[in-house]
């Protein structure tokens, strides 16, 4: 069980860092709506596992 929690945390950190980096790239590219959408997707990646996997 402990390994599963660590694995989920590592995957979450990788996915959030990727989406936040992509969001910054979109923001610099003058796509503000897309950047906000991707940022919200990154937040959802952080919050949703606490309701399902890490219950």
Secondary structure in CASP SS format (residue, H / E / C, confidence):
PFRMAT SS
TARGET T0000
AUTHOR 0000-0000-0000
METHOD secondary structure of the structure
MODEL  1
X C 1.00
X H 1.00
X H 1.00
X H 1.00
X H 1.00
X H 1.00
X H 1.00
X H 1.00
X H 1.00
X H 1.00
X H 1.00
X H 1.00
X H 1.00
X H 1.00
X H 1.00
X H 1.00
X H 1.00
X H 1.00
X H 1.00
X H 1.00
X H 1.00
X H 1.00
X H 1.00
X H 1.00
X H 1.00
X H 1.00
X H 1.00
X H 1.00
X C 1.00
X C 1.00
X C 1.00
X H 1.00
X H 1.00
X H 1.00
X H 1.00
X H 1.00
X H 1.00
X H 1.00
X H 1.00
X H 1.00
X H 1.00
X H 1.00
X H 1.00
X H 1.00
X H 1.00
X H 1.00
X H 1.00
X H 1.00
X C 1.00
X C 1.00
X C 1.00
X C 1.00
X C 1.00
X C 1.00
X C 1.00
END
